[in-house]
Amino acid sequence: MSDSYIRAGHTRSGFSMMYHEIFDLYHPYIGDTATLIYLYLLRSRNNEAGHRDLGKAWRGRRGMAEKFRVSYSTLKVIDEVLQVVGLIRIETKPSGRGRDKIIYIVNDPLDRYAFREIEPHIIEGLARVYRSDPRAKSVLGKEKLNEIADRDV
């Protein structure tokens, strides 16, 4: 990996960097909104080395639904899409208020070589999501939608 370069001038902390693979490899499959949600979760992820919550993000569905103007049901589809491609894993724990609390385990994207190795499995998984929920058509990436829709599962 090369050193990152930020132009000279006033420098700040509190910024996020993004892997190129997100737009080059994942976005054509997962679409705009899922990409945006993933980047938001990645920005919110605990990156403190040695911390027991390393890799976890606590962003509630209500807040994300309001922030990005998507429905709860669409967020559930996005969660499923992001899990299929391996960008997140979801854990739940009792909140004591009826509904379980959602904890997102936010993964870094695979590099190009590793992604290409599992790409057929990703397409199969996304085809299952596509067939199981009609809302998936509006979530999945338009560049690869036909390939996903045509896949037999």
C-alpha positions in Angstrom: 0.0 0.0 0.0 1.3 3.4 -0.9 1.5 6.3 1.5 -1.5 8.6 1.2 -0.9 12.1 0.2 -3.0 15.1 1.2 -2.2 18.4 -0.5 -0.2 20.9 1.4 -2.0 23.5 3.4 -4.1 23.3 6.5 -4.3 19.7 7.6 -6.9 18.2 9.9 -7.6 15.0 11.7 -11.1 13.5 11.7 -11.3 12.4 8.1 -12.0 9.1 6.5 -10.3 7.4 3.6 -11.9 5.0 1.3 -10.7 1.9 -0.4 -10.8 2.1 -4.3 -12.4 -1.4 -4.4 -15.6 0.0 -2.9 -16.4 1.8 -6.1 -14.4 -0.3 -8.5 -15.7 -3.7 -7.5 -18.5 -3.5 -4.9 -20.6 -0.5 -6.1 -21.6 -2.1 -9.4 -23.2 -4.9 -7.5 -24.6 -3.2 -4.3 -25.7 0.1 -5.7 -25.7 3.7 -4.6 -27.6 3.5 -1.3 -25.9 0.4 0.0 -22.5 2.0 -0.8 -23.5 5.1 1.0 -24.7 3.2 4.1 -21.5 1.1 4.1 -19.3 4.2 4.0 -21.3 5.7 6.8 -20.9 2.5 8.9 -17.2 2.4 8.0 -16.8 6.0 9.1 -18.6 5.1 12.4 -16.6 2.0 13.0 -14.4 1.8 16.1 -10.8 1.6 14.9 -9.0 1.8 18.2 -6.4 -1.0 18.2 -6.8 -3.3 21.2 -10.3 -2.1 22.1 -12.9 -4.8 22.8 -15.3 -3.1 20.3 -12.7 -2.9 17.5 -14.5 -3.1 14.1 -18.0 -2.4 15.6 -20.4 0.4 14.7 -23.6 1.3 16.6 -25.8 3.1 14.3 -29.5 2.6 14.8 -31.8 2.0 11.9 -34.0 4.9 12.9 -31.2 7.3 12.6 -30.0 5.9 9.3 -33.5 5.8 7.9 -33.9 9.5 8.7 -30.5 10.6 7.6 -30.5 8.8 4.2 -34.3 8.9 3.6 -34.8 5.2 3.3 -37.5 3.0 4.9 -36.8 0.4 7.6 -37.7 -2.3 5.2 -35.2 -1.0 2.6 -32.5 -0.9 5.3 -33.1 -4.5 6.1 -32.6 -5.3 2.4 -29.4 -3.2 2.4 -28.2 -5.0 5.5 -28.7 -8.3 3.7 -26.9 -7.1 0.6 -23.9 -5.8 2.6 -23.7 -9.1 4.5 -23.8 -11.2 1.3 -20.8 -9.3 -0.1 -19.0 -9.6 3.2 -18.8 -5.9 4.0 -20.7 -6.2 7.3 -21.8 -8.8 9.7 -24.7 -8.1 12.1 -24.9 -9.1 15.8 -27.8 -8.4 18.1 -28.0 -8.2 21.8 -31.0 -7.6 24.1 -31.7 -4.0 24.8 -34.1 -4.5 27.6 -36.7 -2.5 25.8 -38.3 -5.1 23.6 -36.3 -4.9 20.4 -32.7 -6.2 20.2 -29.9 -3.7 19.6 -28.1 -4.1 16.3 -24.4 -4.1 16.3 -22.7 -3.8 12.9 -19.3 -5.5 12.5 -17.8 -3.5 9.6 -15.3 -5.3 7.5 -12.7 -3.8 5.1 -13.4 -4.7 1.4 -11.4 -7.5 -0.2 -8.6 -6.6 -2.5 -9.2 -7.1 -6.3 -7.7 -10.6 -6.4 -9.6 -12.0 -3.4 -12.9 -10.3 -4.7 -12.5 -11.9 -8.1 -12.0 -15.3 -6.5 -15.4 -15.2 -4.7 -17.3 -13.0 -7.2 -19.4 -16.0 -8.4 -20.5 -16.6 -4.8 -21.4 -13.0 -4.4 -23.5 -13.0 -7.5 -25.3 -16.2 -6.3 -26.0 -14.6 -2.9 -27.2 -11.4 -4.4 -29.5 -13.4 -6.8 -31.0 -15.1 -3.8 -31.7 -11.6 -2.2 -33.1 -10.4 -5.6 -35.5 -13.4 -5.8 -36.6 -13.2 -2.1 -37.5 -9.5 -1.9 -38.9 -7.3 -4.6 -37.3 -4.2 -3.0 -33.9 -5.6 -3.8 -34.3 -4.5 -7.5 -34.3 -0.9 -6.4 -31.3 -1.4 -4.1 -28.9 -3.4 -6.2 -26.4 -1.8 -8.6 -27.7 -1.1 -12.0 -24.4 -2.0 -13.7 -24.7 -5.7 -12.6 -28.5 -6.0 -12.1 -29.0 -8.1 -15.3 -26.2 -10.5 -14.3 -27.7 -10.9 -10.9 -31.3 -11.3 -12.2 -30.3 -13.9 -14.8 -28.4 -16.1 -12.3 -30.2 -19.3 -11.4 -30.1 -20.1 -7.7 
